Amino acid sequence: MKEVLEELKNRVNERIKNDEKFAKKLSTVRKSFLVIFDGKESYNFQIAEGKVGDVVPGNQASDIEISVDSDTFNKIIARQIDPMAAYMEKKIKIKASLFDKLFLTELFK
């Protein structure tokens, strides 16, 4: 699943590079993420200094914690499932503030 997160990282960083408004919005954001796949595989990454950082294995405390099964996450990345619909159907669990949950929807656009 690290490859899928790397793809998401590259997609967001490319959008930052090509979308001035989005880049400005992220320029002051500093958030850490923990993504747990299938209750077993965990990865961390950060958004800081206007870019998404490296994806690293691990289970560190983070601002935003996402628990999801691999199949659902792959479908979200492929834009086959709407992230908000997956959240409402409890296919993805997010531990974060309301502000951070709204921020996540912006990342998956």
N, C-alpha and C positions, 0 to 999 in steps of 0.2 A: 504493500500500500504506500510505501514511501514514494514510489514513482508517481502515483496519482497525486500525492501532496506536492511533489516537485512540479508537476504539470500545472496545478492550481497556482503555485508560487510564481511560475513563469508567466502564466496568463495575467495575474494581477500586476506583476512588475511591468509587463508589456503595456497594460492599460494605463498604469501610472506614467509611463514614458510618453504615451500618445494622447492622453486626455488631461489637459492642463487643469481643468476644474477638479477632476478626481485626484490628481497629484496634489493640488493645493489642500484639498480636504484631508488627505493622509499625511501631509507634511508635519503636522503637530501630534499625530497619533502615536502612542507608544503602548502596545498591548502584547501580552504573551498568550499563546494558545497551546492547549493540550488536546490532541485528537486521539481517542481510544477506539480502535476498530475491533469489533466482535468481542469486546470485553478482554482482549489479550494484548494486542499489538498497540503500542503507544508512541506518539511522536510529538515533539515540541517545535514551535517556531515563534518568531516575533515579527511584529510590524513596528519599525522604528526608523526614524530619519528618512521617512518617505519611501520605504521599500520593505518588501517581505524578505526576511532573513533565511538562513539555512534551516532545512528540516533535519532534526536530529532525533534519533531514538531516545526514549526515556519517558519518565512519568513525573515531571516537575510540577509543582503548584503553579497555576497560571491564572490570568485574568478571566479567560474564557476556556471552559472545558466542554468538549463535544464528544459524545458517545454515539456511535453509529455502527451499523453493520456494513461490511465492505460493499455488498451489492447495492445498497441504498446510496452510499457515498459515490460510487462509480456512476450511478444514474443521475445524481445531482450534478456531478462534474460534466457529464455528457449532455446535460440539460434535457434529460428525459423525464426528470421529476423536479417539480418546483420545490426549492428548499423550505419555503413556508408551509406548503402542503405536507411535506414529510414531517415537519415539526408538529403540525396540528394532528397528524395521524400517529404521533409518538414513535415514528421510525427513526427519529434523531432526537437526542436529548442534549440540551444546552444548559450548562450552569454558568450564568453570567447575569449582569445587571440588565435591566430593560434596554438601556442605552446601548450596551454591547451587543445585545441580540439584534437590535435594529441595525447596528453597524455591520453585523455579519451579512444581513440581506444585501447590503451595498456591495460587499466583497464578491458575492456570488452572481452578481448581475453580468 
